[in-house]
Amino acid sequence: MQIRPLTPDLAVAPQISADDVAEIASQGFRTLINNRPDGESGDQTPGDDIAAVSEELGLAYSYQPIISGGMTMKDVEDFGRLLERAEKPVLAYCRSGTRCTTLWALSQAGKLDTGEIFSAAAKAGYDLSGLRGQIEALARQRKG
C-alpha cells in the first residue's frame, strides 16, 4: 500500500484491500473516501468489504465512484464538500490515486495557490500538467 500525502489533512492511495484498513487506522486516518467504482477490475476489493472493516475500526467511509475519464464538475464539487465535512485526516483511494488527486486539485482551485496544487501533486507522484489550463481557469472563476 502506497499512501501519498497531498496536504496534512489529505493523502491518496492506489487501490487498498480490507486488510490494509487496520494499518490505515493505525496511521491516524479518520476517514476513507473510495473514488473507484466497484467492478472496475476483477482484482479490486469491493467497497462494501472495505466499508465494513472501516466501520469496525471506527473510520468514516464514503463511496463516491468516479468512472475513469468521466469526471464531471459535479463530481469535483461533491468531493470538495466531502473533504470539508470529513473528519481529518482523510485517505482517498482509486485505482492509482490519480482520480483522487485530480478531484482534489480541481476542488482546491481558487482556494489554494495554483503552484501549491501542482507542487503537492508532483511530490505525491502525480503529473497534473495537462490540467493546468482548467485549474487556472477555475481559480480565476472562483476568485472573480
N, C-alpha and C positions, 0 to 999 in steps of 0.2 A: 504494500500500500504506500503510495506516494502522496503525502499531504504537502501542498504548496501554498504558503501564505500569500495573500494579496494585501491584507491590512491586518492590524492587530485583532480585529473582530471577525475576519472572514478568511477562510482558506478554501481551496478547491482540491479535488482529487479525481483521478480516474475511477472507474467502477470499483466499488467496495463490495465486500461479502458480509454476510451476517456475522461471521467470525471476527471481522475487523471492528465491529461496533464497540466491543469492550475496550479495545485499545484506544479507539477514538474518544470514548468517555474518559478513560484514564488520562488522556492528554488535556482534559478540561473542556472539551467542546460540549455545548449545551443544546445545540440544535443541528439537525441534519436536514438538508434540502436535496431532494432527488430530482434532477432535471432530465433523467433518462426514461423514455417510455418503456414500460415493460414489454418484453418480447422483441426488443430491437435486435438482439442476437441470442443464440441458444446458450451461450456460456455465462450470461449475466444472472446475478441473483435477483429474484423477484422483489419488487419494492415492499410487498406485504411481509416478506420474511425479515427484511431489514427494519421495517416499522415495528414488528413485534418485538424484536430484540431491543430496539431503541426504547420502547415503552417499558420493558422490564428493567432497563438500566436508568430510566428517568430522563432520557433525552427526548426533546420535542422532535417530531418528524413531519416534514411537509413534502408532498408529492406534487411537483409542477413539471409534468412531462413536456419536453420541447423536442419536436421532430427535427432531426438534423437537416439543416437547410431550410427549415420552415419557421424560423423565429419571426415573431411579429412585435410591433411596438407595444401591444397589449401585454405580451409575454414579459417584455422588459419592465414595464410599469408594475406588473404583478410581482416580479422578482424584487424590485425595489421596495415594494410595500412589505413583502415577506421579510426582507432584511431589516427594515425599520422596526417591525413588530417582534422579531425573533429574539429569544434570549441568547446573549452572546457568550462566547464566540460561536460562530456558525461554520460548519463544514458543508459545502455544496459539492455534489458529485454528478458526473455523467460518464460517458464512455471514456473520454480522455481528459476532461476538465475544461476543454475549450469552450463548450456551450456555456458553462457556468461563468467562466471568465468573461466571455462576450456579454452575457446578461448583466454582469456586474459593471463592466466598463460602460456600457450604454446607459445603465441606470444611474451611474455617477456622473455622466457628462453634465457639466454646468454646476455640479456640486463640488467636485474635486478638480484641481488643476489638471488639464489635459496631459501635460508632461508626466505628472504623478501617476495617472492611469496607465500610460504606456510603460513607464518605468516599472511599476508594480507587476504588470502582466509579464514583462520581459524577464524580471527577476524570478518569476514563478515558472518561466519556460514557455510562455505563450507569446507568439508574434501577432499583434493586432494591427500591424501597419496597414493592412487592407481596409481597416475600418476608420482610419484617421479622418477622412472627409466627413463621414457620418457622425463621428463623435464630436468633431469640431463644430459641425452644423447644429447638432443637438445642444451643445454647450451655449452657442450664441442664442439659439431659440429660447432656452430656459432662462438665460440671463436677461434677455431683452424683454 
